[in-house]
Amino acid sequence: MRAADEKALGARVAQRRGKLGLSQQALAALVGMRQQGIVSIEAGHVARPRRLIELAAALQTSEAWLLWRDGPEDAVPVGAVELVPLLDWVSAGRLVPPSSQIPLEDARLLPFADLGRGEFFALRVEGDSMDRVSPHGSIIVVNKDERELMNGRPYVFAVRGDTTYKLWHDDPAYLQPFSTNPMHAPIFFKRRKDFEVIGRVRRTVLDL
């Protein structure tokens, strides 16, 4: 693998940040790092940022362009990156009451590309009932506009005021864990009104 030129990498990060009108603090918030991390990158002290994928997405370019100036600078069209608020956590295990949701204006914003149309928010997963696709501690991106249930797809549900993250199955209707832990059991329903669909899970991020 080619080594990145730290000075050139830092200059390209600063170039893109300036073009997008972002301060170092704003870029740091989008990427999920401290402002000093951006300062270090732009000063040429970092060969390959640990959060390179998130940095490239926030700067609306590609990892290859940042590292080596390969390909076009505007590899991701302006507007293609969605800033998704990280609002809360969801149980991938037993049903639990939702915790106090973070006010939208205080929520950390996470950059994601190619999400498509919809109204998105992110949740942190707690528990292992969905660990084959979303391990404990991972982040899931939920589209509130997708509430029509499709067999075998993952959704966040509210069940009698409690929340959970599971696969949907119909005929009969039940929520299915997708886990390496055999202790988790399906949740069955007799009536559609016994639960509410919060939204479909569109993406899992394992390491932010």
Buried (B, 14 or more C-beta within 10 A) or exposed (E): EEEBBBEBBBBBBBBBBEBBEBEBEBBBBBBBBEBEBBBBBBEBEBEBBEBBBBBBBBBBBBBBBBBBEEEEBBBBEEEBBBBBBBBBBBBBBEBBEBEEEEEEEEBBBBBBBEBEEBEBBBBBBBBBBBBEBBBBBBBBBBBBEBEEBEEEBBBBBBBEEBBBBBBBBEEEBBBBBBBEEEEBEEBEBEEEEEBBBBBBBBBBBEEB
